[in-house]
C-alpha cells in the first residue's frame, strides 16, 4: 500500500471520529482498534466490518 493511500485512510478515520463526536455517537475501543488496523493496512475494510459485526452479535 502506498504512503498516499495510508495517509488517506488515516485522514478518513479522523473525519469519521470527528463526525461521531459531533453527533454524540459513542465509539467502542474495539472499533477504534479495528479502524487503526485498517488505516495501517493490517486488515481490509471487509475484514474490519466482519470483525465489528461479529463483536456486536456476540454482545447481544
JONOR-V532015 format. One line per field, one symbol per residue. psi: psi as a letter, one per 20 degrees, with the letter a starting at -180 (. if undefined). Layout:
BEGIN
psi->???
END
This chain:
BEGIN
psi->pqhgggggghhhggggggghggikpppqhghhghgggghijhqrhgggggggghhhghh.
END
